[in-house]
């Protein structure tokens, strides 16, 4: 189990942090969140060309570096910290990992190289109206048609689903849920959602006899799809931890310099105790997510039976931590924390949004209860 | 030396061989159930500690020349894991955890020779004499005085909240040798014979109805100057001595203990048909989350110590994490049981001998003793996060 990092991993963290500080400072985040594209295509290319981040945790045979969820978690933590607006979570952590663990050579050959070099993006469509991130809630159907399949249904809260070149869609078949690849516009209509977090694009996708290719293992895909959903939960939890750490750092810095009643507000116990509690939660959330990433790596290697537990645990704890940290950041900053100008609201919106996209903390705990035999 | 991170070259036994040898000893010599009678129980406890020492399995972090094992850090972790797994009683009193590192670091050779071995063997029970009725969180304001008379100090004053002092042999005590206003610059660290004339130890009945703590009265107690650790008026910096990272190894014990407790609470909830209630399920799942995190944090701190030589900030918050957890857990257990949860240990209808309501009461102390949760948060904020001190507070 990897609960501490090697020098090489620390170096990865440092270089991603430097890159993001340079390429994705607050002004850039704000510029791109209000743009049509939602992110900076030039930075996206540099991420692929200079740092190889898109391929870092994807297999070497398709151009990746062959690392796994632990390294991906480091990158996502830094991206969460910088609030990077980019289709990285969707294309790499969600869709890329879904393909990488699919055991489907044809699908990997066809789509992974483009994801790895950043020339193509993919999105993973799971949730439907009234359900988040569960297989049970999937009502979209897939029926065989000619050589392939036809999909019928509605997906929503698809992260970067508006811009992705490839949609990976979970749909029902007679043999249970399975994963399908949809390319092109035939039978697909996508519309952007106007949601809380301006730094992340969400789409509503309607599928009407949309032509699709089945991807993933032959036969029953329930176990495979469960892994795909859990890998996504772990990835998002890593982002949440990075954002929570950023909130703590912002709060502590501000508490040191903001003077009221003739002294820095950080010298008051009310503020100190808030910050100490944030540190406790951030450190505990790190323990949860480093464990989960480590179990995910074992899972990809064929073991890691505890992945569902580790993912549910990280999903529950890290989301709560990030939302709490963001709310306290607004509070500690007082009036300035309530302005559009300060970044506190961006963290709050990202944290709250992430808390609910893949299932609320109570839903994660309900699943955990069942998994551990409560 | 203690706290070193690698095995000495002379140490040819592998970690796993060490683990097996320790496990075999703890299994073969397990002392069985503690006698219910208090006095018999203490004698039984003492006998176990002596057997442990005589077999060379006591004081994992202490130097060999004083009776310890001088284990490298990774083996201290193994030691704690096995010790906890075997469910055998730990040290009596608080000397080994608190006073012994101070003695190793600041004691003279004579003092170390005289005091450490009997403490590690459990022959002498040590109790702490720090807090006073008027000096709790503000410990540097303590007033118990020690006046020099020839080769002795004469000690007068009162201490309180002294864990295990009612059967202790030695009281490691902070006394005022400077002026009344000298605060931490006028404090001296003395070892006081608990059986000396003028020492009165009175068990203090606490919130649970039990007597876990005592109060101690000193009335012109003569203490040899030879029992002073460190210099006169220089006792304060000795208070928070730790030799290495033995606390990090010990934190895993708490995680293992509460792992069992959460499992037992879940079993109780099931037995009583309560796990169908989504609110009960949610709370139990939350404790499951937290008890697992407790373990991961413990492992992370240990991994950081092994790979970098020092723990990260997670080590500073783990006590706060655990104490809040244990309070929440016991209160929830009582709530879950409803009115049945109110029955105390002595009621024949009590649930599991009243352990949960007992824990609800006893864990009130978790966020008070050894530094209140509020003081801990101040310390974390100032020393880990670097927030400024309250200008109204006296200097540290």
Interface residues (C-beta under 8 A of the other chain):
Chain A: X1 X3 X4 X248 X252 X255 X256 X263 X264 X266 X267 X268 X269 X271 X272 X273 X275 X276 X277 X279 X280 X283 X284 X286 X287 X288 X290 X291 X313 X316 X317 X362 X365 X366 X368 X369 X372 X373 X374
Chain B: X266 X269 X270 X275 X278 X281 X282 X284 X285 X286 X288 X289 X290 X292 X293 X296 X297 X299 X300 X303 X304 X306 X307 X308 X312 X313 X314 X316 X317 X320 X321 X374 X376 X377 X378 X380 X381 X382 X384 X385 X386 X387 X388 X389 X390 X391
